[in-house]
Amino acid sequence: MSEERNAIPLIITGICSIIGTVGCLWYYGYLHFAKPEDALLLNDYTMLKTLPGEDYKVSLTPANQVAQCVDGIVVLFDTEQKGLTGVLVNNKKQAVHCLDQ
């Protein structure tokens, strides 16, 4: 006995399931579609060299990013945009390392 199944409902169910899954992941913040304005430029950061006996001035308001040492690499987490992270690199695209403690 050969039964022929209509494949169209199965295909539609699969496509709707994928769209629904992606929509739920995006809604709850587990999936982020990066936009060009989300990128932080390297020249937005400057290293202040500290010398003994010399004063330097910095702003009292903290930056919107928090740095953490992950596997020996400096990783920046944005506090305003959930899920936005980045690796701190120099002008040669080399990752800035940190001391794991």
Phi, psi and omega in degrees: 000120180253126179252135176259127179257144177277117185277346184298314178297326178293319179294316179296319178297317179296315180295317178295323178296317179295314179297318179296319179295313179297319178298316178294317179297320179292318182297319182272003173088008179276347180230127182232126176268110184288140176245158179302327181286349177283340184285140175259131181281148179297324183285001172285347182246141179224138177270128176264119179279127181259132177243143179300131178087350179260140177266149174220151184250135174227160180290146178283336179280130182286160177288165180278001181247149176237131181264145177216148179270114180238114181054037177081009180240140177282119180245132179258133176246131179275133182272345180268319181255111183297131176090357181271115178228162178200160179260134179281124181232161176269188184289351177258014180063029176264133182291141177277124182269159178224167180268116176290128179237000000 
